[in-house]
Amino acid sequence: MNRKWFISFALMVMYMIMPWHVEAANFKDVPKQSPYYEGIDYLTERSIISGYPDGTFRPNAYVTRGEAAKMIASTLEHHHYPLHVQQSSVLYYKDLSLNTWYYPYVVKLNAIGAMQGYQDHTFRLKDSIQRDQFAKITSTAFQLEPVYGDRYFSDLTPSHWSYPFIQTLATKGMIQKPKNSKYQASHRITRGEVADILYRAVRWEQQNAHMWKGEENPELPNLYSLQRKQQQQAAYKRYVKPVPKQKFAVHPKLTLPYRPGQLTETYKQQSLQAIYYVRAVAGLTNPLRITTPYMEEAQAAAFVLALNNIGLSHEPVKPPHLSSSFYEKAYNGASTSNIAYGYDDIASSIYYGYMMDSDSINRQDVGHRRWLICPCLSTVGFGEAKTDTIFEEERTYSAIKLFDHYVVPPVTHNVQYVTWPAEGAFPMDLFVPSQIHEALPWSVSLSPEFYNTPQRSKVVVNLKRVRDGKRWTFSANRSDGFFNVEASNYGRSGPTIIFQPTVKTIYPVRNEEVFEVEVKGIQDKTGKATVLRYHTVIYDH
């Protein structure tokens, strides 16, 4: 899907559901002789600004910074004025959440240099906005050239920081000149004044055929994060389901005569949906299928592992009294599956086992993870069995069959790379391992169709936490934690760059923590050196 189209569509949908009551300018408190009547009528008819359920507009009410951002950005959007982006790097404010309905408007105005936050990383959405501040934001947003002509206002000197912005708006007729010739720059601006200025700005632009720079829907990292979070939350609602009460259509029997067991259709689908969820988080949406041969081999593998009950092995030994044909099926299943024990269900093994891969052994290649979020994955099967001994601790063994030794499908990657934590946004519950002494390893799997296999000695990864500027470096020469380049194309996912910060330096993680990643020392398929940059926002559901 085209990213720019999706962001534009998402903003349109968000605007449609915002809690404003759209109505014409027949407000009890806005008579036709009001100096703000035309502006209020124009903007309310276009749903840029709204009144209140009691039939009032409240033109003398003060405007907050969040409301101002919404009004200005909505005006630009409605008239399809392109944005001239000055800075497109990801922004972070402690009091600006992805859930805030002002969020996309603040992001756009920030990107074009019209509206910034404060040095303490706050944006202060609820603070009232001053008349001089609004003039600066409007002048910048409408891409107006500064005017330094004759003074319009007796209380504003050329040395004041807001002078060129206010002067510009006044010269172009966007500010009505008061009878006392005073602008009162530090006074709070009202809803009526905002409506009047924006209406006059639009009218001036239309009359003067103003030349605009930039794009109508520029690609901005924060809007991409909002889009990805919305997609992931939709996937969560769709795919994350409770474990069914009945897991087995036929219960396994680990005593003679053996019975391998069979999962219910509901449990198979719930397990499949868990894979769909983590793949959706990673940005992968291709369909998967469950086949009978895969199911049989996965169930046989889980059964033999439970029967042996000596831990995990992709090459399990043959238990006594087991037929050779069944053992061969179990062996094939175990050697082509993700296997686990100690989890109550298959979905838990996916979320908190395979996708974490955080221990000192599994982090070397994060192979379980790479199989589950490989673009090549198309077919799966599931198996589960529990030990029934009364002398030892019960264990639930499970298997997810992911490939076949004898059938190697063509590896066609429709994405250039797959990251975990996912690019753009990433849910907190997948970022914090159940064993907090092990930090989640980050991974970047490069498609062999787009990149050459990187050399570990040349790769350098820079990780930055935006909130406080904390940085980590990972390379063969220096590493602020674990680092590896697993180049054997394990799991057919492509060579993978793995880096794991130390626990003490990265945890705890705040809600909506922003991280930036830079990967250097890699080449595209033409041999040209390239740098991969992306960011992610860690959010709580």
QUIBELMO-V61689 format. One line per field, one symbol per residue. phi: phi as a letter, one per 20 degrees, with the letter a starting at -180 (. if undefined). psi: psi as a letter, one per 30 degrees, with the letter a starting at -180 (. if undefined). burial: 1 if it has 16 or more other ideal C-beta (glycine too) atoms within 10 Angstrom, else 0. A space follows every 50 residues. Layout:
phi = ???
psi = ???
burial = ???
//
This chain:
phi = .fffffffffffffffeffddebfeeegdcffeffdgffffffffdlecc edgenddlfeffdeffffffffffffffelffeefebdffdbcfdcdgef ffgfffgffffemebdedfemddlgeffdefffffffffffeleffdcef fecfecefefgegffffffffemecffffemdelgeffedffffgfffff fffffffdlgeddocfcfedffffffffffffffffffdecffffdedfc ffcedfffbfnbfffffffffffffgffffgfndcffdcddfgfffffff fffffffflcoebfcffeffmeffffffffffffeccfcbbndfbfgfff fddfffleffeffgckfgffffdfgffcccbcbbbdfcfeecffcdecbc fcbcfdcdffedeecfbcdbgffnbbfgfeedffeffcfffebceeffed cfffegfdecdddcefgcmgccccafebbeqebbcedelgmlengcecbc ffgfeddfdffmfdcdccddndcffenefbcdcbcbdecef
psi = kkeeeeeeeeeeeeeeglhkjkllhhkegilffkfgeeeeeeeefggell alfgglfifgklkleeeeeeeeeeeeeeghkkkjkekglklkkegjlffk ffefeeeeeeeggfjlalfghlfhefklkleeeeeeeeeeeghkkkkhak kfkfgjlffkffeeeeeeeeeggfkkkleggkeieflklleeeeeeeeee eeeeeefghkkklaleiljkeeeeeeeeeeeeeeeeeefjllklejekej kkjglkkkjflklleeeeeeeefeeeeeeeefgkgkllkkleeeeeeeee eeeeeeeehgakkfiklklkgkkeeeeeeeeeeefglkkllgkfleeeee egdefehflfeffefheeeeeegkffkfkllklkkkkgkfflkkkjklkj kflkefjjlkjjkglelkljkkkdlkkefffjlejffjlkkkkjkkkfff klklkeffkkkkkkjeeggkkkkklfekkhakkljjgghkggflkkkkkj lkefffllklkhkkkkkkjlglkaffgkklkkkllkkjlk.
burial = 00010110011000100001001010101100010111111111000110 10000010101111111111111111100010111000011110010100 01111111111101101000001110011111111111111111001000 11100100010111111111110110000000101001111111111111 11011000000100001101111111111111001000100010001000 01010001011110001111111111111111110000010001111111 11111111100000010010010001101111111111111010111111 11111111000110111111111111101111111110000000111111 11100000000010001111111111100111100001111111111100 11010000111111110000011110001111111110111111111111 10100100100111111011111000000001011111100
//
